[in-house]
Amino acid sequence: MFSRLSEKLGGIAERLRGAARISEADLDATLREMRMALLEADVALPVVRHMLEDVRERALGAEVAKSLQPGQVIIKILHDALADMLGGQRRDLDLSKIPSVILLCGLQGAGKTTTAGKLARLLASQGRKVALTSVDATRPAAREQLQVLAGQVDVPYLEGEGDTAASMAASAVRMAGQAGHHVLILDTAGRQVLDDALMAEIREVEAAVHAAERLLVLDSMTGQTALGIAEQFHAALDLTGCILTKTDADVRGGAALSVAQSTGVAIRYVGTGEKIDAFETFDPQRFAGRILGQGDVVGLVEKIQASVDQEKAEKLAKKVKKGSFDLMDFAEQLGQMQNMGGMAGMLKMLPGVKLPAEALAQMDDKPIRRMQAMVYSMTPKERRYPKLINGSRKKRIAAGSGTSIQELNKMLKQFAQMQKMMKKMKGSKGRRMMAQMAGRMGGFGGGMPKL
């Protein structure tokens, strides 16, 4: 969603990075460019004015004048101002009560029900005992949809009893408390448009459950109306946060970013796709870094930790130590790369990697899937001993995977090179190589397993 904004602001930051001297005229030109980039991204005009006034005031201070690298200092100022616009510091959910009720509200079509399932999955993966419930009686099959999602993420669905949304909600909270659930995520009814009946119902539900968190689910494609929606729900509920959905869509989306600055309602999570795991915690500091093209190494490490199976990683380390890295291990590594968002998703988070948005959009992970298909078309023996793969076997594997013999030969060559590299990782020499790699990465990820 923010690819265009990121491209423009990242370009501005790139030009500043090497500047040995920045005059007031240079600063004014930079701020004009930023103003245009933010307005084109649909960020609200008052928010743009406030942010750029803050940048200008700080950039003209002694902090920049005394610096040997004024360009770098201004980039830091831009980063801090952008992070402030996005809400400042990351705020975790208040889950101190048992059960802690998370009330989700928003307009119909914003993605509340799907978001409830995604949030349940995320909190359950953090060790929380989570349950789901819905008091939406207006949309056909809304509760049934949430029940299906509950099954997909392996958390219980609690069906509250009563004739009103408030009584159903109160009943579900009692059931959650009796069952010892840490968190109850409550999906409320939505409407096509805001109306008095919807607001009255949500206020009644909140009065019945006293939610620890009241989160607005906001469609990032709604444009400038996002601010009005947020303001009205905030007035009715005293929101504690906001969840942006559909951030993977090719829209400007800047109006949604204005919500935190205009209403004080911080963005807590973002939905990054249709899949149930396409959901992440929002960190203003790190997100500002991404927009300015500085990458997000911490976010990448978190993705790796969430995607990599620790047991499999330890087994792989032992195989590398023995020099027995085979084609099945190769295919599993390719699969883990896919789970982390593919090549484009990983490159976006690496600092110093500056690729045009068009290049990232055209980056295709099909070759990775084709290589996996080739490996899965082999027999277990062929995966362990690739040298057995002769001409007739190659024909069978290529036909079974829908690829050509030329593609198979290329993949086998790449694997042989990787296997050769893995063999070099054995012993003290390998440990030195890994230590050097870890040092260059700044020690992220808690170190590597000893070989």
Secondary structure, 3 states (H helix, E strand, C coil): CCHHHHHHHHHHHHHHHCCCCCCHHHHHHHHHHHHHHHHHCCCCHHHHHHHHHHHHHHHCCHHHHCCCCHHHHHHHHHHHHHHHHCCCCCCCCCCCCCCEEEEEECCCCCCHHHHHHHHHHHHHHCCCCEEEEECCCCCCCHHHHHHHHHHHCCCCECCCCCCCHHHHHHHHHHHHHHHCCCEEEEECCCCCCCCHHHHHHHHHHHHHHCCCEEEEEEECCCCCHHHHHHHHHHHHHCCCEEEEECCCCCCCCHHHHHHHHHHCCCEEEEECCCCCCCEEECCHHHHHHHHCCCCCHHHHHHHHHHHCCHHHHHHHHHHHHHCCCCHHHHHHHHHHHHHCCHHHHHHHCCCCCCCCHHHHHHCCCHHHHHHHHHHHCCCHHHHHCHHHCCHHHHHHHHHHHCCCHHHHHHHHHHHHHHHHHHHHCCHHHHHHHHHHHHHHCCCCCCCCCCC
